[in-house]
Structure formats: C-alpha cells, structure tokens
Amino acid sequence: MKKLLPLSMTLLMGSLTLAGCTASDMKTMMTNGEAIPNSHVQRKAISPSRVKLYYSNVNKPTKFVLLGRVTANNDNMLGIPHAESIVAEELKKQAASMGANAVINITTGLERTSGDAILIK
C-alpha cells in the first residue's frame, strides 16, 4: 500500500498538469520555428496561405527581395518527428509573419528545416 500511494500521487499530479494545458498551448509546445529578418524594416504580415515553398531550383523565382531566414523544428518537444506538412505550415507561418510570399533554398537538417524568406517582385 505504501508503494502505491507515491505512484498514484505522481499520476494524479501529471494528470492535473496536463489538464491545465489547452489545445493551443499543446500546439505551441509541439510546433515552432522562428523568423529572422535581414533588416529592421517591418513589412505587413500576410496570410500563410499566400506563401509558396520552393524545395528545388526548378521554377524558382529569379527576381526577388531577400527578407530574412525562417526555420521550423522537425521534432516536437518529446522528440517525435513532425509530418512534412506540419513543418511546411510552420515555414509558411514564419515567412508570412515578415511579409514574405515565398521561401527558397529550403534545407532540412537533423533538428530544423530552414529557408530564405523572399518577396517575389
């Protein structure tokens, strides 16, 4: 009985901790990235649905303004890999936050996927 009490208390505390997390809190913990602008000039954010990802040099735009670098984590905080679509959504979200309408030169490393956020002319 003495051994069951600490175990049940641990399970209870863990359940209460997780119950306090909302769905949006869990999503924030599970996916993230960052946008690093090239300059201090702020551009108006756009909808992520307007951002196009170019994974290769085929049909890559040639006339553009480089706005910065964007990254997305490949794994969640538990080390579970994200689906490619989740990583792509995060790249678009980060690019859109700085007003970019495309991401080029996308590379995938062990921990992060990154690319150059651009504004196509």
Secondary structure, 3 states (H helix, E strand, C coil): CCCHHHHHHHHHHHHHHHHCCCHHHHHHHHCCEEEEECCCCCCCCCCHHHCEECCCCCCCCCCEEEEEEEEEECECCCCCECCHHHHHHHHHHHHHHCCCCEEEEEEECCCEEEEEEEEEC
